[in-house]
């Protein structure tokens, strides 16, 4: 424990704050927020491999638009932490070209909404290239940044892109929830020889989660393509990713009081989708609720529902309940925004519907 | 303002007349002198003495010079020796000739094969533009990179990809350079550093800039001995695209070792360059971003080679990017599916008289660099190479069924974890195409 504390104190000043405020839930559990988890993962991977470099708007002198890359410019210098002009298409393409020719870039988008200006490079020159060149040219690049809704940022800053990127063969798409997910998946993504789209969530950056010693180890990583069962249960399976996992866990607590034992699955990986874990869970519980923040049509939940119908139709005791964001661009007014996004009550009601308890269909504004 | 005053002095003497002929006034060259190629100090010293109060920023832009290809002609005229100074040796001449003949014969063969149904989809031919590809790429080392557009067969051939592999790729056979998975528009070769082959115009420019970024990174961060240069080839239509400007900015900002080569053939499918562009002189866009912009006659391989030499040397020395506009022409339509009805036959006839291969042949014979017989032997050899490539491609097998799922990921575990809890790629039936994916 002491050795790891000393390591932390040397590497990044902000982690000293974590050491001082660590609580003792268990002997070895520390608290770390998602921002620190991402920062430490980037720091360790950059020091392990000199070909890894960061590129994006405000990643250097501003210490990161959301402070995720804090301290890295001071540690690694401006050649490895590159502040770019506001040119998403240009610098994303530059990252892809650098990956073609041998480096391992980590390209940050201030949010994935801005990545739409660069989506041609993410899909056409990154995702498809290993296939088009038949293995000649691989693209070991990571595209990371916040995805989905924040608080009151309006329609053009709030879209969730998991479904869009999840449809593309040649991409790996990850969506971490806790700090352990953030650290392990980002390390796995940086080490991976393929293009990875890493969808973070702005509202999760400040949330603290307990992390074990194993997670803090520099060699730690999580396998890509494996979902995690956050809470086991036997009555209904709730499948979610990113922030919705937190909501689903809260919903599970509420459902427990009503006698429904929900199983919560944290997808972690949108592509490849861990169909086997989801199917195995539904075969045990016979009921499925999918939760996502993004638009409902052609969403992640739609794909999961189709997968279950194809593979485990006979095991379903109720229709699949899909919860998604409202089918509207995100409104600005706070009460409308709350209505447009899934809330804990929505998950509770959907789970009860799946268990054939009678509940009102819509929430009050 | 001081800056704009400096700009005026710069551009007036160097202003290229709007006529696209090779004849330019000699007066503009005399001001430059033979050593003022691409922004040398002689011109900038003159400017500094005139504008004593010039700030640092404008002096930096004063170093940026737009040059006409007449400097090359000027060099030749100023030579004092009794014998004319030659631009190339015999060996170089034969290499250039062979490369251009290979490009021309290969593309003609592609047209034949397309109409016989052996090639399909989109095929874009390079006839008429060979001087640009040969002039630039024959100056590169193997480690230097080339990034191109969909009109990439000849760039791949010039860079060293064997004709057999390119032809097989076009036929969609498994012996192609991308095993038939890329096709005409996506020629990739790791061995010869051909980084594509892109269908979207402007897509290759940031990728090329990234490869140049890697060269600089290798030198400065990884401390490797690396002076590799990247060439980005693209057309006149691309020069109106946003990504082009983004990359001019970043390449100049970070002084990346890249040469932006514009193959201005005046037409983007059926859209004339003059109808699409507010200021048709593309070389001018270089100085706006702080790099030299050069215009050269792209139908003359020797002129292209001179300019290319200087631009590539500049990049290798670490002085940053250059924008080279090559005035060229494609003899065929945009693609083999293009009926090519909008171009004026008189224009086509004019450029046909400026065929780069005929011009080089004339130069070689007039300067007694080689005999007619040697050139004929080269043509015969290339005919055989291309015929052999066609035979090879014809006889090659089509890809096996299992190839469909291969190479989606470099790490095949990217297909995820199967129902039995193990990685899907570990299932022996995985690449047979019968496994569940």
Interface residues (C-beta under 8 A of the other chain):
Chain A: X50 X51 X53 X79 X80 X84 X85 X87 X89 X90 X91 X92 X93 X94 X95 X96 X97 X98 X99 X100 X101 X102 X103 X120 X121 X124 X125 X129 X130 X131 X132 X133 X134 X135 X136 X137 X138 X139 X140 X169 X170 X172 X192 X193 X194 X223 X224 X225 X226 X269 X272 X273 X274 X275 X276 X277 X279 X280
Chain B: X145 X147 X177 X178 X179 X180 X181 X182 X186 X188 X189 X190 X193 X195 X196 X197 X198 X199 X200 X203 X205 X206 X207 X208 X209 X210 X211 X212 X213 X214 X215 X217 X218 X220 X221 X222 X242 X243 X246 X247 X249 X250 X253 X406 X407 X408 X409 X410 X411 X413 X414 X415 X416 X417 X418 X419 X420 X421 X423
